[in-house]
Structures are given as structure tokens and as C-alpha cells.
Amino acid sequence: MDFFQVHTSLVLQFGLLTLLCLPSQQSQPAQFYRVSSYSVPVAKNCPCSNPQWCEPITSTGKEVFAFSTSNDVSHWKLYDWSKVTTIVMFGYVNQSLMCLAHSHSVRVAILGSVNNETFMDPELRKKWIAQHMNISKQNFLDGINFDYESVIKETETDVRDAYTALVRETNEAFKKEMPHFQVTVDVAWKPNIDLRFYDYVGLAENSDFLFVMAYDEQSQIFGECLALPNSGLPRAGEGLLIYLKKLRKEIPPSKLVLGVPWYGYHYPCSKKDGEKCHIKEVPFRGVNCSDAAGSQVAFAEIPKMKSSSKTKWNATSSTPYFDCTMSSGQPCQVHYDIGYSLALKYLLARNLDLRGVGMWNIDLLDYSNTPEGQQMRQEMFSTLPGKEQESSTQTRTFFQKLLESDVRDARAPYKAACPCSDPKLCDPIKDTTRKEVFAFSNENNETQWRLFDWSRLTTVVMFNYINTSLMCLAHSHGVRAVALGPVDQLTVVTPALRHLWVKQQMQIVQDNFLDGLNFDYEHTMLPPEHYYRDAFTSLVNETVAVVNASNVNMAYDYPALAKAIDFFFIMAYDESGTLHNGPNSGYHITQAGVESFLKKNISASKLVMGLPWYGDVYQCVSLHGDDCVIEPTGKGFGQWGYNHIASVLETVPNRYRWNDSSLTPYFTYTEKSTNISRIIQYDNPRSLSLKYQLAAKMGIRGVGMFLIDCLDYSDTPRGTAQRKAMFDPLPVWNRSTLYYEYEAAGWLKGLS
């Protein structure tokens, strides 16, 4: 990776452009677990061989919280009792399990099933509490777990508050009778998902902790209806961050236990398109697509289904999957977890200092006496943290070994073969100091790529996709192909997740023969946020990349970032924002922005000026001549690619105007079919040429654009002319220098 390039795009902008040229568990997600009622044996005296085992478990501390659905002593005896702290008997009560668990100082809890009718009535709540108190006392139990997963709409505050009242009254009643009794509540992977508008803060305050079910994350699938991961690491982190920081009141980490799945999903594919497994649309709670199109598969069954299928690794979710074929010949796909992927989630819980982890459910392993069963149990139990508080050194040592292991062997044991017709095209581009024409592409479209003017480009960033065909094409022209490095705030501030993220990006780059990584992290960072600033700098240092840069007044440590990276991509666009009618990329604002980086003693060779091949569209409340009064709330604001803007201007050519202050074009018009008036602030070849010339005069590394796809790529005279008009003003790369052909292109002669 000697020639790997890391960029930091700095952002002279007010928001990330996302639309240009252009999840959650179910209330009854598993076929192996929903029992509505069960009979309870009555015990007047201790049923255990040792009477001390009928004493309550009083220990507190970190949790490994296990649900058991199998009323089978042959399973229980093979649990790794050195790891578990609490067992919830889901759908049964058996005193033999209580005795066995208590002999290992493990708590045993009962399931607290409840419906709306019960908790909406104060008298029924009292009866429900008394009933479960009686069951718990008779069976020497230590806790109760609420597993209510039904809809509570945002407007149903009375239902929401009644459920919280039941949990509060249960907690108060049990703690009064049994001070060490544990009350826990199951919640979805993210608050309010699947129409579950519960009072999460109130539930946490009135229980020992919340069990966050970080699985069934595809209960509501938005976008393409595809087979997707059951328990992605980023989604687990996203949900936990909301619980911890973004509700009406912060929930302490000691009140959260991260629940993970010991099962996967098997999806029949209605259509297979590369890695995409399109699935049947099965609605759930108002969303057309859900994981109900698949079926849950116990971890014990997955090796049998996998057979000779090759394990694949989803680097985004940090989970494995494999393709399969059903007996009918229909293609299928299985998404699941293994010890490695679960260990990463356990590491997340530890780094967030949560109360602990747990699983649904402990009986989904192979409990046979076969070598395969023993190996499976060893893998799954060994990755669990121990019930005793481990020293930080022990924990670091364990996870360091895990993270430093050969992840390719652990996840996807194969080395990608060069996909290009000429194997030499998979060699890295070695010139790391050359000047830049840096292009972002978000269209995974080979027809368009072939019409790029490759003689002008030096680097192309695949924005939200990766395709080795583009890599081969780019390398054939001596152009770098770079991946986008999306990263969330949780990863940035968590050292172990940063380490993992870097390894994942490295794998993506190596597997696809890419030449670099572009950071597009645009978190608003204020001066007091030193922790975030330093954490982001650490991540970039660990990675070495190119960074998209924002306004220099943001509290990033720009000098430190500059030392770590190849260059900043200064996003000199979105300068006016949604609420102010002004140029998208004014000449003088852009100049001042670049100068502000230079004044921080950042070398000009570390700066690339990024310019927009799109414009800002403002809706006018009133339009008088060229005077547009825009909607004060930003209503109707949008962003259009250059091709669409040019198409509209062709219908009203007399409306074209030039802003002598910003040195950018604009025009106003009224759409006849809707009577909506708009003003379009944009850039064209003339205004872009002036800024390319400015970049040359300032001696910076080069220029670039967002997005190269915003042109007309049709095989028509209009498309050919438009592409020529936009590509020709770009500087021409010639090894380590850039020279400009403005006169040849004619753009400084006042052409529009």
C-alpha cells in the first residue's frame, strides 16, 4: 500500500449534497419463540439438593443475559455457566434450572408477558403483579423480564404511560418484597422503530436495565427490497447512541445491555443480481418490505445449509453471509453472525461501558455430543465476556489478538483475482505527488464512464458504490480509483471501532485494487468539542487518507490533519445554504476559503479546490423581474445537476444573467404548468474556468468537481457539445504539472 492515497475533503459548504444527478424487530419475529402461557409448578419448600441454592442471587455488576426457550436439562448442563449471569426462562418455568443456575450463582428470571388490556387498567395491573410475585416466590426466582413489542403510536400517550406505570409498579412491589429482585425490559435496536413509541427513559428509570435487541434490524426495509444483515454493527451503534444521548434525557450506559442474535435469516431470492438478493415484498407495520420475507434459522442449522457455499463478508455491517440454492433451484441468501462478528459487538458494548451483553437465544446452538457441536459451543461461548469484571489489560489482550488476527481467514478466505482484461491494470497508480483533477462519481453506469474525458482526470472517487470495472477503466488511463470512507460519530470516538473501521476500509481497497480513500466526514464541530476533534484526527492518522474539508472556522485540527493526509478536497460549494438566496460557489468566497487554509500554514500542495457541477434552486414567494423573495423556511429548495439546469435554461434563454460580484450565472423563471417561480444559482463553463485559473494562480494542488455525473451523457450532438463545454476548461494533467488551455477553450472570451 505504498502508493495508497488518503484525502480529506474540506467543506466550504452548508450541508452535504445527497440528491443530485441522480430497521428493527417485529413483534413476533421468530418461529422458535413465542409462548403465550405456561403452567407453573408450586413449591412450598426448597426443591434443590442444597437448600442454599434457594437463596436469592444478590450480586450486581456486569451482565451476560441469556434467554432460554428449551425446557431441556441436556441443554442446560452444556451451557458455559462461567460466562452467564442471568437466565430468562422464556415460555416455561422449571425449578431444576433454578437449582442448577443458582449452584453457579446465576440469576433466573421469569418472562413477564403482558397486553394492553392488562396494563391500561390499574386494577388489572395489581392482579398481574400479584400473580407474577406469587410465581417468583414459589419458584425462588430472581427477576422478571418484560417482552412487550406491540405498536404504541406516537399519539397514544395514555397507552405509553400505562405501560411505563406497569413497569414502575412492578419494580416498586418486587423491590419492596425482594430487594435484590431484577426487573428488565426488552426494547428494539433503536428507539421508536416499528411504531414503538415507548417512554424509553421512563422504562429505564423504573427497571434495572433495558435489554436492547440489536437484531431483526430489517423488520422495515426502506429502499430496495433486498436480503440484508440481521444485526449490523453500525446499526447497533446507531441505536445505542440514541438511547445514550438523544432522548429527552440521557440513559446511563449502566442501564443498557446489548442483545445479539444467535440465529440468522434465510431469504429466497425472487431475483439475483450480483450480490443483491431481491426478496418478495411482505409488508410490516406500514412498510412494504420486511424480513418477514425470510425465515429465521438457528445457528445450529447454518453449517448444514452452508455446505460448500463460500462465506462472504459484508464490510459495512461487519457480518457474514452466503449464497445458496433451494431444492427447487431457486437462489437464496443467508445472513447471520459468527463468533467474530459477535465479538465485535461485544467490544462495542465494552467500549461504551454498557451494563453488559446478552443473546437471543442460548438454545440455538448444537448441543449434541458431536465434535461439531462441541466446536460450535466453544466458538460462541468463548467470545462472550466473562461474568467477573475483567481487568482492562485482560480485555485488551483478548480483543487485540482478535482484531490483529488474519481477518481474511476469519471471514472470507480468498484473495480476489484481478478482474481486468490486462492484469497490469490491477497494479497501483504510483505517482502520489502529481497535480490533481479530482472527480466524484455517484452513477454506477459504465456507459457514462466511457464518455468521461479521461485525459483531464487524475482521480475518480466512487461515491456510494464500488465497481472494479471502473477501476480497470480508470487504471487504463493512468487515473486513480478511490473509495469513499463513510464514518459515523460513534466510530470516530471509539478507539476499538476506529481500529476495526481502518481494517475494513483496507480490506475493501485491497479486494478491489483501489488507490485511495476519501473521508467525507461533515460533523459540525464546535471549539469546545476537543474530544471529537482529537478522535477524528486520530482516525485519519491511523488511516492516512484524503479528507473532504469544511469551513476552516469549524473546530477541526486542520494542521494536524494536513500532516496525516495527501490533501484536503475543499468543497467550495453550498456556500449560501437553503435559507439565503445567493451563489452556490462565489469566486471571492472561494478565494477567501482557500486563503484561510494557507494562513494556517497548510501547504498549497495539500489543497484541492472542489467545485460544483450542479446548482441551488430556490422557490420564490414573489418574483419581480430578477428579484426573487424566497421561502423563509427553505420550502422548495433543491439542487439540480448542470444538465437539468441547462435544459430549463434552453426554454427561457432570455432569462440568463451574470452576477458581477460572485462571477457566477443565475436565472429566474416561472414554471407554466404549476405557476411556481424559481431562481437558479449555478456554475457554468465560464464561471468554473475563472476558478480553475484562480487555483493555478494560488499554486494549489489542483481542482475537482462534485459530481462528474451531472452532465448529459446521451449519444447526441447536444450531449457531446455539453460534455466538451464542461470538460475542456479543466486543466490538463501532464505528469507532475498542470497547465491551462483557457485560450484554446475560449472560456475567457466571455462565452456563457
C-alpha positions in Angstrom: 0.0 0.0 0.0 3.0 2.3 -0.5 1.0 4.3 -3.1 -2.2 4.5 -1.2 -3.7 7.9 -1.1 -5.8 9.4 1.6 -7.8 12.5 1.1 -9.7 14.8 3.4 -12.3 16.8 1.6 -12.8 20.0 3.5 -16.1 21.6 3.1 -16.7 25.2 2.2 -20.4 24.3 2.4 -23.5 24.3 4.5 -24.6 20.7 4.0 -23.8 17.5 2.2 -25.3 17.2 -1.2 -27.1 13.9 -1.4 -29.7 14.0 -4.1 -28.3 15.3 -7.3 -27.7 13.7 -10.6 -29.3 11.5 -9.7 -35.0 -1.3 10.6 -35.9 -3.1 13.9 -37.5 -6.2 15.1 -41.1 -7.4 14.6 -43.4 -8.1 17.4 -43.3 -11.8 16.7 -40.1 -12.3 14.7 -39.2 -15.8 15.4 -40.8 -19.1 14.7 -38.9 -20.6 17.5 -40.0 -18.4 20.3 -43.4 -17.1 21.2 -45.3 -18.9 24.0 -48.5 -17.3 25.3 -48.9 -19.2 28.5 -47.4 -21.9 30.6 -48.2 -24.0 33.7 -46.2 -23.2 36.9 -45.3 -25.9 39.5 -45.9 -24.9 43.1 -43.0 -25.3 45.6 -43.6 -24.9 49.3 -40.1 -26.0 50.2 -36.7 -25.7 48.5 -36.6 -28.3 45.7 -32.8 -28.2 45.4 -30.4 -30.8 46.9 -28.6 -27.9 48.6 -31.1 -25.6 50.4 -28.7 -22.7 49.9 -29.5 -22.7 46.2 -33.0 -21.4 47.0 -31.4 -18.2 48.4 -31.7 -15.2 46.1 -28.8 -14.1 44.0 -27.7 -10.7 45.3 -24.7 -9.9 43.2 -24.7 -6.9 40.9 -22.3 -5.9 38.2 -21.8 -6.6 34.5 -24.3 -8.9 32.7 -24.3 -11.7 30.3 -28.1 -12.1 29.9 -29.3 -15.2 28.2 -32.8 -16.2 27.1 -33.6 -20.0 27.2 -36.5 -21.4 25.3 -35.7 -25.1 25.7 -37.1 -26.9 28.8 -34.3 -29.5 28.4 -31.7 -30.4 31.1 -29.5 -31.8 28.4 -29.1 -28.3 27.0 -28.7 -26.6 30.4 -25.8 -28.8 31.5 -23.8 -27.8 28.5 -24.2 -24.0 29.0 -20.9 -22.3 29.9 -22.0 -21.3 33.3 -18.7 -19.4 33.8 -20.0 -16.8 31.3 -23.7 -16.4 32.1 -25.1 -14.1 34.8 -28.9 -14.3 34.2 -31.1 -16.9 32.5 -34.6 -15.9 31.4 -37.0 -18.9 31.2 -38.9 -18.0 28.0 -42.1 -19.9 27.8 -41.6 -22.3 30.7 -40.7 -22.4 34.4 -38.6 -25.3 35.8 -37.2 -25.4 39.3 -34.4 -27.8 38.2 -33.0 -25.0 36.0 -33.3 -22.6 39.0 -31.3 -25.0 41.2 -28.6 -25.6 38.5 -28.3 -21.9 37.8 -28.2 -20.9 41.5 -25.4 -23.5 42.0 -23.4 -21.4 39.6 -24.5 -18.1 41.2 -26.6 -17.3 38.1 -29.9 -15.4 38.4 -33.1 -17.0 37.0 -35.8 -14.8 35.7 -39.4 -15.3 34.6 -40.9 -13.8 31.4 -43.4 -11.0 32.0 -45.9 -11.3 29.1 -48.5 -8.5 29.1 -51.1 -7.0 26.8 -52.6 -3.5 26.5 -55.9 -4.6 28.2 -54.0 -5.5 31.3 -51.7 -2.5 31.7 -54.4 0.0 30.8 -56.4 -1.0 33.8 -54.9 -0.1 37.2 -56.8 -3.0 38.9 -55.7 -5.5 36.4 -52.1 -4.2 36.8 -52.3 -5.0 40.5 -53.6 -8.5 39.8 -50.9 -9.1 37.2 -48.2 -8.0 39.6 -49.6 -10.2 42.4 -49.7 -13.2 40.1 -46.1 -12.8 39.0 -45.0 -12.1 42.6 -46.5 -15.5 43.6 -44.9 -17.3 40.7 -41.5 -15.8 41.6 -41.7 -16.6 45.3 -42.9 -20.1 44.8 -40.1 -20.9 42.4 -37.3 -19.0 44.1 -36.7 -16.8 41.1 -34.6 -13.6 40.9 -36.1 -11.5 38.2 -38.8 -10.7 35.6 -38.3 -9.7 32.0 -40.8 -7.6 30.1 -41.0 -8.6 26.5 -43.7 -6.3 25.1 -43.2 -5.4 21.5 -46.6 -4.2 20.2 -47.4 -0.9 18.5 -47.8 2.2 20.5 -48.4 5.1 18.2 -46.8 8.5 18.9 -50.2 10.0 19.7 -51.1 7.2 22.2 -49.5 8.8 25.2 -52.1 7.2 27.5 -51.0 3.7 26.4 -47.4 4.6 26.6 -47.7 5.9 30.1 -49.8 2.9 31.2 -47.0 0.5 30.1 -44.4 2.6 32.0 -46.8 2.6 35.0 -46.9 -1.2 35.0 -43.1 -1.5 34.9 -42.8 1.1 37.7 -45.4 -0.5 39.9 -43.8 -4.0 39.3 -40.4 -2.7 40.2 -41.6 -1.0 43.3 -43.7 -4.0 44.5 -40.9 -6.6 43.9 -38.1 -4.5 45.3 -40.2 -4.0 48.5 -40.7 -7.7 49.0 -37.3 -8.9 47.5 -34.7 -6.1 47.5 -32.4 -7.9 45.1 -35.1 -8.8 42.5 -34.2 -7.8 39.0 -36.7 -6.1 36.7 -35.6 -5.8 33.0 -37.3 -4.5 29.8 -36.7 -5.6 26.2 -36.5 -2.7 23.7 -35.9 -2.5 19.9 -32.5 -1.9 18.4 -33.4 1.8 18.0 -36.0 3.9 19.9 -39.4 4.3 18.2 -38.7 1.8 15.4 -41.6 -0.3 14.1 -44.2 2.2 15.6 -42.9 1.5 19.2 -43.2 5.0 20.7 -42.4 3.9 24.2 -41.3 6.0 27.1 -37.7 4.6 27.0 -36.3 7.0 29.6 -39.2 6.1 32.0 -38.7 2.4 31.4 -35.0 2.7 32.1 -35.6 4.7 35.3 -38.1 2.2 36.6 -36.1 -1.0 35.9 -32.7 -2.4 36.4 -31.8 -2.1 32.8 -33.1 -2.3 29.2 -32.2 -5.2 27.0 -31.5 -3.7 23.6 -32.4 -6.2 20.9 -29.8 -5.4 18.3 -31.3 -7.9 15.8 -34.3 -8.1 13.4 -33.0 -4.8 12.1 -34.7 -5.4 8.7 -38.2 -5.5 10.1 -38.9 -2.5 7.9 -36.8 -2.2 4.8 -36.8 1.2 3.0 -35.4 1.4 -0.5 -34.6 -1.7 -2.5 -36.3 -4.9 -1.2 -33.2 -6.9 -0.5 -31.9 -9.6 1.8 -29.9 -7.6 4.4 -27.9 -8.2 7.6 -29.8 -9.2 10.7 -27.6 -7.4 13.1 -25.2 -4.9 11.6 -22.6 -3.3 13.8 -23.2 0.3 12.6 -27.0 -0.1 13.3 -26.3 -1.5 16.7 -24.1 1.5 17.4 -26.6 3.9 16.0 -29.4 2.6 18.2 -27.2 2.6 21.3 -26.1 6.2 20.7 -29.7 7.4 20.5 -30.5 5.6 23.8 -27.4 7.1 25.4 -27.5 10.6 24.1 -30.5 11.6 22.0 -33.7 11.0 24.0 -35.4 13.6 26.3 -32.9 12.6 28.9 -29.7 10.6 28.7 -29.9 6.9 29.7 -26.8 5.9 31.7 -24.8 3.1 30.0 -25.2 1.0 33.2 -28.9 0.8 32.3 -28.3 -0.8 28.9 -27.4 -4.4 27.9 -26.7 -5.1 24.2 -28.6 -8.2 22.9 -27.3 -10.0 19.9 -28.7 -12.9 17.8 -27.5 -16.5 17.9 -29.5 -17.0 14.7 -29.7 -15.8 11.1 -32.1 -15.2 8.3 -32.7 -17.4 5.2 -34.1 -15.4 2.3 -35.4 -16.9 -1.0 -34.4 -14.6 -3.8 -37.0 -13.5 -6.3 -34.2 -12.2 -8.4 -30.4 -12.5 -8.0 -28.4 -9.5 -9.3 -24.7 -9.9 -8.4 -24.5 -9.8 -4.6 -28.1 -8.5 -4.4 -30.8 -10.9 -3.4 -34.1 -9.3 -4.2 -36.9 -10.6 -2.0 -40.6 -10.8 -2.0 -42.4 -7.7 -0.6 -44.0 -8.7 2.7 -45.4 -5.6 4.5 -44.9 -4.9 8.2 -46.5 -2.0 10.1 -46.9 0.2 7.1 -43.7 -0.6 5.2 -43.9 -2.7 2.0 -40.7 -4.7 2.6 -39.6 -6.6 5.7 -37.5 -9.5 6.9 -40.8 -11.5 7.1 -39.9 -12.5 3.5 -37.3 -14.7 5.1 -37.2 -17.2 7.9 -35.1 -17.3 11.0 -32.5 -20.0 11.1 -30.9 -21.3 14.4 -27.2 -21.0 14.4 -27.0 -24.8 14.8 -28.6 -25.2 11.4 -26.5 -22.8 9.4 -23.5 -25.0 8.8 -25.8 -27.6 7.3 -27.3 -25.0 5.0 -23.9 -23.6 4.1 -22.4 -26.8 2.8 -19.8 -25.8 0.2 -21.0 -22.3 -0.2 -18.3 -19.6 0.1 -18.5 -17.4 3.1 -18.7 -13.7 2.2 -18.2 -10.7 4.4 -20.3 -7.5 4.4 -17.7 -4.9 5.4 -20.4 -2.3 6.1 -22.3 -4.4 8.6 -19.4 -6.5 9.8 -21.4 -9.7 9.4 -21.0 -12.8 7.1 -23.5 -14.1 4.6 -23.5 -16.7 1.8 -25.4 -17.5 -1.3 -27.3 -20.8 -1.6 -29.7 -22.7 -3.8 -33.0 -24.2 -2.6 -34.1 -27.7 -3.6 -36.5 -26.1 -6.1 -33.5 -24.5 -7.8 -34.4 -21.0 -6.5 -31.5 -18.9 -5.4 -31.3 -17.9 -1.8 -29.1 -16.0 0.6 -28.4 -16.4 4.3 -27.3 -13.5 6.6 -26.1 -14.5 10.1 -23.4 -13.9 12.7 -20.4 -15.9 13.8 -18.2 -15.7 16.8 -16.0 -13.0 15.2 -18.9 -10.7 14.2 -20.5 -11.1 17.7 -17.2 -10.3 19.4 -17.1 -7.0 17.6 -20.5 -6.1 19.0 -19.3 -7.3 22.5 -16.4 -5.0 22.0 -18.8 -2.1 21.2 -20.7 -2.7 24.4 -17.5 -2.7 26.4 -16.2 0.5 24.8 -19.5 2.2 25.6 -19.2 0.9 29.2 -22.7 -0.8 28.9 -24.0 -3.0 31.7 -23.2 -6.0 29.5 -24.4 -8.2 26.6 -26.8 -11.0 26.0 -28.3 -13.2 23.4 -31.5 -14.4 21.8 -31.2 -17.3 22.4 -28.8 -19.6 24.2 -30.6 -22.8 22.9 -30.0 -22.1 19.2 -26.6 -23.9 19.3 -25.8 -27.5 18.6 -26.0 -29.2 22.0 -25.1 -32.7 20.6 -22.1 -34.6 21.9 -20.5 -34.5 18.5 -17.2 -32.8 17.7 -19.1 -30.3 15.6 -21.4 -29.4 18.5 -18.6 -29.0 20.9 -16.7 -26.8 18.5 -19.7 -24.6 17.9 -20.4 -24.1 21.6 -16.7 -23.4 22.2 -16.7 -20.7 19.5 -19.9 -19.0 20.7 -19.3 -19.1 24.4 -15.6 -18.3 24.3 -16.2 -14.9 22.7 -18.6 -13.8 25.4 -17.0 -11.6 28.1 -16.6 -13.3 31.5 -19.1 -12.7 34.3 -16.4 -11.5 36.5 -15.1 -7.9 35.9 -12.1 -8.5 33.8 -9.1 -6.2 34.1 -8.6 -3.8 31.3 -5.3 -5.5 30.5 -7.0 -8.9 30.1 -9.8 -7.5 27.9 -7.4 -5.5 25.8 -5.2 -8.6 25.3 -8.2 -10.7 24.2 -9.6 -8.2 21.7 -6.2 -7.2 20.4 -5.5 -10.8 19.5 -8.9 -11.0 17.9 -8.5 -7.8 15.9 -4.9 -8.5 14.9 -5.8 -12.0 13.6 -5.9 -12.6 9.9 -9.4 -11.3 9.3 -9.3 -12.6 5.8 -9.0 -16.2 7.1 -11.6 -15.5 9.8 -14.2 -14.1 7.4 -13.7 -14.6 3.7 -10.7 -16.9 3.0 -9.9 -16.0 -0.6 -7.8 -13.4 -2.4 -9.5 -11.5 -5.1 -8.2 -12.2 -8.6 -7.6 -9.3 -10.9 -10.9 -8.6 -12.7 -9.3 -6.6 -15.6 -8.6 -8.0 -19.0 -4.9 -6.9 -18.6 -3.6 -8.0 -15.1 -1.2 -5.0 -15.2 -4.3 -2.8 -14.8 -4.6 -4.0 -11.2 -1.2 -2.5 -10.3 -1.5 0.6 -8.2 -1.0 4.1 -9.7 2.3 5.1 -8.3 2.6 8.8 -8.8 1.5 10.2 -5.5 2.7 13.8 -5.9 1.1 14.8 -9.1 -1.3 17.7 -9.5 -5.0 16.7 -9.3 -8.3 16.9 -11.2 -10.4 15.1 -8.6 -13.8 13.8 -9.7 -16.7 12.4 -7.6 -18.9 9.9 -9.4 -22.2 8.6 -7.9 -23.5 6.9 -11.0 -22.6 3.2 -11.3 -23.0 3.4 -15.0 -20.3 2.1 -17.4 -21.9 3.8 -20.4 -21.3 7.2 -18.7 -17.8 6.3 -17.5 -16.6 5.7 -21.0 -17.7 9.2 -22.0 -15.6 10.9 -19.3 -12.7 12.9 -20.7 -10.1 10.7 -19.1 -7.3 13.0 -20.5 -8.4 15.6 -17.9 -8.8 13.4 -14.8 -6.3 12.2 -12.3 -8.6 10.6 -9.6 -12.2 9.4 -9.6 -14.0 8.7 -6.3 -16.7 6.1 -6.4 -19.3 7.8 -4.2 -21.6 5.2 -2.6 -20.7 2.4 -4.8 -17.7 0.2 -5.8 -17.2 -1.3 -9.2 -14.0 -2.9 -10.3 -14.9 -2.2 -14.0 -14.5 1.5 -13.3 -11.1 0.7 -11.6 -9.9 -1.2 -14.7 -11.1 1.6 -17.0 -9.5 4.3 -14.8 -6.2 2.5 -14.5 -6.1 2.0 -18.3 -5.9 5.8 -18.4 -3.4 6.2 -15.6 -6.2 7.6 -13.3 -6.6 6.7 -9.7 -9.8 4.9 -8.5 -10.7 5.8 -4.9 -13.3 4.5 -2.4 -15.4 6.7 -0.2 -14.7 6.3 3.5 -18.0 7.0 5.3 -17.7 7.0 9.1 -20.1 7.8 11.9 -19.6 9.7 15.0 -19.7 6.7 17.3 -16.9 5.0 15.3 -14.8 8.2 15.4 -14.9 8.5 19.2 -14.5 4.7 20.0 -10.8 3.6 19.6 -11.6 -0.1 19.1 -14.2 0.8 16.4 -11.7 3.1 14.8 -9.2 0.2 14.6 -11.8 -2.1 13.1 -13.0 0.6 10.6 -9.5 1.1 9.3 -9.1 -2.7 8.8 -12.4 -2.8 7.0 -11.5 0.0 4.6 -8.2 -1.6 4.0 -9.9 -4.8 3.0 -12.3 -3.0 0.7 -9.4 -1.2 -1.0 -7.2 -4.3 -1.4 -10.0 -6.5 -2.6 -11.0 -4.0 -5.3 -7.4 -2.9 -6.3 -8.1 0.7 -5.4 -5.7 3.5 -4.9 -7.0 5.6 -2.1 -9.7 6.6 0.4 -11.7 9.8 0.7 -13.0 10.9 4.1 -16.3 12.7 3.8 -17.0 13.4 7.5 -19.0 16.6 7.9 -20.0 16.6 11.5 -20.5 20.1 12.8 -17.6 20.5 15.3 -17.6 23.4 17.7 -14.4 24.7 19.5 -15.3 23.1 22.9 -15.5 19.7 21.3 -11.9 18.8 21.7 -12.6 15.2 22.2 -14.3 14.8 18.9 -11.7 16.9 17.2 -8.8 14.8 18.5 -10.7 11.5 17.9 -11.2 12.4 14.2 -7.6 13.4 13.9 -6.6 10.0 15.4 -8.8 8.2 12.9 -7.2 10.0 10.0 -3.7 9.4 11.4 -4.5 5.7 11.7 -5.8 5.6 8.1 -3.7 8.1 6.1 -6.2 9.4 3.5 -7.7 12.3 1.6 -10.2 14.4 3.5 -13.2 16.5 2.4 -12.8 19.8 4.2 -15.3 22.2 5.6 -15.3 25.8 6.6 -11.9 26.5 8.2 -13.7 28.0 11.2 -15.0 24.6 12.1 -13.1 23.3 15.1 -11.2 20.5 13.3 -7.4 20.3 13.8 -6.6 21.2 10.2 -2.8 21.5 10.6 -2.6 18.1 12.2 -4.9 16.6 9.6 -2.8 18.1 6.8 0.3 16.3 8.1 -1.6 13.0 8.0 -3.1 13.1 4.6 -2.3 13.6 0.9 -4.5 16.7 0.6 -7.8 18.4 1.5 -10.6 18.5 -1.0 -12.0 21.9 -0.2 -15.7 21.7 -1.0 -16.2 25.3 -2.4 -19.9 25.0 -2.8 -23.2 25.1 -0.8 -21.9 28.5 0.3 -25.3 30.2 0.7 -27.3 27.4 2.2 -31.1 26.7 2.0 -32.3 29.9 3.6 -30.3 32.5 1.8 -30.6 33.3 -1.9 -27.1 33.5 -3.0 -24.4 32.0 -5.2 -23.6 28.3 -4.7 -19.9 28.9 -5.3 -18.9 32.6 -5.3 -15.5 33.5 -6.7 -14.4 35.7 -3.8 -15.8 33.4 -1.1 -13.9 30.5 -2.6 -10.7 32.5 -2.8 -11.1 33.6 0.9 -11.7 30.0 1.9 -8.5 28.7 0.2 -6.6 31.6 1.7 -7.8 30.7 5.2 -6.2 27.3 4.9 -3.0 28.9 3.6 -2.9 31.2 6.6 -2.9 28.2 8.9 0.4 27.3 7.3 -1.1 24.5 5.4 0.9 24.0 2.2 -0.7 24.8 -1.1 0.3 21.3 -2.3 -2.2 20.0 0.3 -5.2 21.8 -1.1 -7.5 20.9 -4.0 -10.4 23.2 -4.9 -13.6 21.3 -5.3 -16.3 23.0 -7.4 -20.0 22.2 -8.2 -21.3 20.8 -11.4 -24.7 21.5 -10.0 -26.7 24.5 -8.8 -29.0 25.6 -6.0 -32.7 26.0 -6.8 -34.8 28.4 -4.6 -38.6 28.7 -4.8 -39.8 32.3 -4.9 -42.7 33.6 -2.8 -42.8 36.5 -5.2 -40.8 37.2 -8.4 -40.5 40.7 -9.9 -38.0 40.8 -12.7 -34.9 39.2 -11.3 -35.9 40.0 -7.7 -36.9 36.7 -6.1 -38.1 36.7 -2.5 -37.5 33.1 -1.4 -39.5 30.9 1.0 -38.2 31.9 4.5 -38.4 28.2 5.7 -36.4 26.9 2.8 -39.5 25.2 1.3 -39.0 24.2 -2.3 -35.2 24.4 -2.1 -33.4 21.8 -4.2 -30.2 21.1 -6.1 -30.1 20.3 -9.8 -27.4 18.9 -11.9 -25.9 21.1 -14.7 -27.7 19.1 -17.4 -31.1 19.7 -15.9 -30.3 23.4 -15.3 -29.2 23.7 -19.0 -32.4 22.0 -20.2 -34.6 24.5 -18.2 -32.5 27.5 -19.4 -32.9 26.4 -23.0 -36.7 27.1 -22.6 -36.1 30.6 -21.3 -32.7 31.7 -22.8 -33.5 35.4 -22.3 -33.6 34.9 -18.5 -29.8 34.2 -18.3 -28.0 36.7 -16.0 -24.4 37.1 -14.8 -23.5 38.2 -11.2 -20.5 40.5 -11.5 -19.9 40.2 -7.7 -19.7 36.4 -7.4 -18.7 35.9 -11.0 -21.4 33.2 -11.4 -24.5 32.9 -13.6 -28.1 32.7 -12.5 -31.6 33.0 -13.9 -35.2 33.2 -12.8 -38.3 31.7 -14.4 -41.9 30.7 -13.8 -43.0 27.1 -14.5 -46.2 27.4 -16.6 -47.8 24.1 -15.5 -47.5 24.9 -11.8 -47.1 28.7 -11.7 -44.1 28.2 -9.4 -41.3 30.7 -9.7 -37.7 29.9 -9.1 -34.2 31.3 -9.1 -31.3 29.1 -10.1 -27.8 29.9 -8.7 -25.3 27.7 -10.5 -21.9 27.5 -12.3 -21.2 27.1 -16.0 -18.0 26.7 -18.0 -17.3 30.4 -17.8 -17.5 30.7 -14.0 -15.7 27.4 -13.5 -12.9 28.5 -15.8 -12.3 31.6 -13.7 -12.0 29.4 -10.5 -9.7 26.9 -12.3 -7.5 29.9 -13.2 -7.7 31.1 -9.6 -6.5 27.7 -8.4 -3.5 27.9 -10.8 -2.6 31.4 -9.6 -2.7 30.3 -5.9 -0.4 27.4 -6.7 -2.6 24.7 -5.1 -2.5 21.0 -5.8 -5.4 21.1 -8.2 -9.2 21.2 -8.8 -12.1 18.8 -8.7 -15.8 18.5 -9.1 -18.9 17.2 -7.4 -20.4 15.5 -9.4 -18.9 14.4 -12.7 -22.2 12.6 -13.5 -24.3 15.9 -13.7 -23.9 16.2 -17.4 -25.7 14.9 -20.5 -24.2 11.6 -21.3 -26.5 10.8 -24.2 -25.1 9.9 -27.5 -26.5 13.0 -29.1 -25.0 16.2 -30.5 -26.3 18.1 -27.5 -24.7 15.7 -25.1 -21.4 15.7 -26.9 -21.4 19.5 -27.0 -22.3 19.9 -23.3 -19.6 17.4 -22.2 -17.0 19.2 -24.3 -18.0 22.6 -22.9 -17.6 21.3 -19.3 -14.5 19.2 -19.7 -12.4 21.5 -21.9 -11.9 24.2 -19.3 -10.4 21.7 -16.8 -6.6 21.9 -16.5 -4.8 19.2 -18.4 -2.6 16.8 -16.4 0.9 16.2 -17.6 2.8 14.1 -15.1 3.8 16.4 -12.2 2.4 19.6 -13.6 -0.9 21.1 -14.6 -1.2 23.6 -17.4 -4.2 25.5 -18.6 -5.7 25.8 -22.1 -8.2 28.6 -21.4 -7.5 30.4 -24.7 -7.8 27.2 -26.7 -11.1 26.5 -25.0 -12.2 30.1 -25.4 -13.9 30.5 -22.0 -12.1 33.7 -21.0 -13.6 35.4 -24.1 -16.9 35.9 -22.4 -18.6 32.8 -23.6 -21.5 31.6 -21.5 
